[in-house]
Structure formats: C-alpha cells, structure tokens
Amino acid sequence: MKFGVVVFPGSNCDHDTYHVVSKVIGQPVDFIWHKEEQIDRFDAIILPGGFSYGDYLRSGAIARFSPVMRSVRQFAEEGGLVMGICNGFQILCEAGLLPGALLRNRDLRFICEHINIRVERVDTPFTSACEPRQVLSLPIAHGEGNYFCDPETLDALEREGRVIFRYCDAEGSVTDESNPNGSLNNIAGICNSERNVLGLMPHPERASESLLGSSDGRAIFLSMADSLREMIKLRA
Amino acid sequence: MLAKVFVTLKNGVLDPQGKAIHHAAESIGYQGIADVRQGKYFEIQLDAGLDEALARSQVEKFAHDVLSNPVIEDYRVEIS
C-alpha cells in the first residue's frame, strides 16, 4: 500500500501529513509535486492543508487547474481513496469532486483552535475504525471553512448519509454554539456518493500523537490503512 | 480592447464581509444604506485585433470556469 501527499506551491501541512502516515501509522508514503501526472503507483491520495497559490482568487481555485488534479480526478473515478484536508477540501470542492463551497467564516475571523466533531457515519473507508457517533477533538485553522451548498444538494447529502463529520460540543450534541464558522447543518466533512472521496476542514494530521494534545485524528488514517488493506486483498 | 468582469455572490449566499462594511458605514454615520454586498472586479486587456465575438466567448468562458465559482457566485461581462 502506498499513500501520496500532493504538494502545491503554498501547501504547508504536507510534511505533517507525511509524518503521520509514515511514522505514526507506519505506511509507505511519497510526496507528489503538483506538476506530476503519473500517480498510478499510489493507493490513496491526500490533498493537504495550506494556502495553495496564496489562496488567490478563491481558496483552491487555482490549485484545481494544476496538472496533478486531472490525474486525481481520474484516480477518484476509478475508485481510489482521496482525502482533502482543509485547503485540500476547498480544492476538491473547486474541482467539483465534492459538491458545495467553503465560504468566509461567519464572523470573518481566521479561527485556530481545537474543536469537537462527531463521526456521523462509519460506513466509509475514512471512518471505519471509528465508533458510531464518536466525538473527535481536532484542531481547525481556517478563514474560509463555512460550508455552503444549495438546498437540493444539502438534502441529497443528508439523505444519502454523506455528511461524515459535524461540529459538536464535548458531549457530541450538535449545537449552533459549537459551530465555529457558520457551516450549514454544522458540516465539518462530507464524502462523494461513491464514498471514496472525503473532504474535511479539521486537521487530523495535527492531532495524531498524544504529545500534540490529541491523538483522535489517528482513527482517520488507521481507517484508511485498514480499508486499503481490504481493497488490495480484494484486488489480488 | 478591454473586458470587465464583475463577480458577485448569488442571492441567498451569506456575505459576512458585506455585512461588516454595512455596519461600519452605519456606525460612521452614513445614512440610507440598506445593504452592502462585496464582490470582485477584473480588468482584462485583450489583443487589439481580436474579433469581438471571439473575445466575448473567451471572456465569458474564463469568467464562468475560473474567475467565478458557479456554486456561490454570478458574473457579468462588459467589453469595450
């Protein structure tokens, strides 16, 4: 199994993500420069956080045209696992691999703090190692994390169980007070209808070792590794 | 030839920046300002000899595919 972490100009969580995959969950991983188009050797692709292209125009708007994104789209269509974290989530939305958009935070502030999210669904390759309704304490660090989509899309996301993470309080109650950025329905993470593409605003890679205050993010990387093991077994 | 592209948030999309500007305008003392919506404006210089119909179709496509995000924004193109 091999993970790939895409590096755009301005990515800044690429090394954290690489570290967690290689050192914390112990899986092979390589960086992928955004100009690379050959990504067949990977089993999972992670678009890391950061400020790709300085967030010029809109967050993720220019990164989506990077050469690697054509390959990522094809990789996703073929069933490969793709996870976008923070700026990676914004890029997936801009690229149309996930629906909706991330608007400026409700109160206009860049928010950098630990929040809680509730795992809404464990029937995805990214959350299979979590408990249903498990509360994860993870950091967020974004100015544009306010999830928005039209009412029909929101209905479809809810109906199809594609809201994977919701902002909540420490007990797991989804309240307006626990919504840091104004996201519709407290959405912190969603997946595509095939459930192999996930985007989330919180940073699991910054909370995968207890030394950093929380290791709750590990469950997401461990889920991916478990799922890949199964996928590779089925392929053989 | 100059193309002007105006990108604005769709109706119904929350614009916290516009709201903050509105509040500031009121607190400074400007009167009669009912609402403020913030958008983006692009000036695009086109080759002088470019056919106007081609220019329009190019800029429309650019505005739709790149300069705006159709999920949240509308755009308007003017060519002069």
Interface residues (C-beta under 8 A of the other chain):
Chain A: L57 R58 A61 F65 C93 E94 P99 G100 A101 L103 R104 N105 R106 D107 L108 N146 F148 C149 D150 G182
Chain B: V13 L14 P16 Q17 A20 V66 L67 N69 V71 I72
